[in-house]
Amino acid sequence: MTITPQFYDTTALLGVMQEEDKPEFYWAGMFTNQINSDEETIDFEKIPHAGRKLAPFVTPLSQGKPIYSRRSVISRVKPAYIKPKDPVSPDRVMKRKPGEMLAPTPMSPEQRRQAILADIAVQHNEAIDRSFEWLAAKAVIDGKVVIGDDLMPEREVDFNRNASNTIALAGAARWDQAGVDLLGNIEDWRTLCRRAEFGGRTNRLTVGPDAWDVMRKNEAIKELMDRNFRGRDGNLRTGLSADAEIEYVGSLGPDLDVYVYSDYYEVDGVVTPFLDPKDVVLTGPGMTGYRCFGAIQDPHAQYQSFEKFPRHFMQDDPAGEFLMTQSAPLMVPVNPNVTLKATVLT
């Protein structure tokens, strides 16, 4: 007798993933557009704004003078590639899951197998979403990202942010030194972003926890900052901020929101903060962030572009059941000069 186990197609697996709550995207949330490319690379063309030219003055009988001149900047980027693959091992299927002893009816091996498959699908989804967040954080904070692993040499994707938009204060200019004008620094950096080519207005300041410890004690900051704000539940919040990884703490003036950020990620057991605790980052809506996805290098996907492509399959000799999820993502800030990072402590 041949027993055919239940297999899940890509649509069913995506449904399992979508039922789970997504992690809070802070950096990736700034990338509100999406491009799917069936190629390995993604091309961008940026057209500069016409600027503030005056129309030329001429006599009525003179020929008209052309003022229209636009040049384009074309960028080609190659996305990363992600491919977690995990087995549904027989020993996991045969062993009881934690808490199963208290269940009114013990799970059959097939029920346990399906529960394990769902767990793996959710873990893949969460890990890939975390990678999206990492790619977005690097693009915004550093203006570039280094991609690579043990099987692929590292390569840098540089989004060509102005070198002046990466700042490191030193000596008497650091924020923990007496007499430093924190507000003056922030205003100068906002002006730098606004006046840069492909720059623009900034409306958010993201602060590492060490920088915030200094910033919140500064008299000029305390005087200006509006800490009367409403939380997500609509209630008015004042005083101490909550102990959270991402916390809105107020605003500087009418149009600069301030967030304290301390979220982190883990690779091979090593925990690393997305944002250095000593850094601050300015961002604005004119950055125009794109979530880009290249082609899935798999004939089962017909080499098309998907945000995520999960596949459930069996192999013979030795028999093995696997779940694999593939993605070719890159978070691209089309106008990276609307971002700025400053290291304010050492």
Buried (B, 14 or more C-beta within 10 A) or exposed (E): EEEEEEEBEBEEBBEBBEEBEEBEBBBBEBBEEEBBBEEEEBEBEBEEEEEEEEEEEEEEEEEEEEEEEEEEEEBEBBBBBBBBEBEBEEEBBEEEBEEBEEEEEEBEEEBBBBBBBBBBBBBBBBEBBBBBBBBBBBBBBBBBBEBEEEEEEEEEBEBEBBEEBBBEBEEEEBBBEEEBEBBEBBBEBBEBBBEBEBBBEBBBBBBBBBBBBBBBEBEEBEEBBEBEEEEEEEEEBEEEBEEEBEBBBBBBEEEBBBBBBBBEBEEEEEEEBBBBBBBBBBBBBBBBBBBBBBBBEBEEBEEEBBBBBBBBEEEEEEEEBBBBBBBBBBBBBBBBBBBBBBBBBE
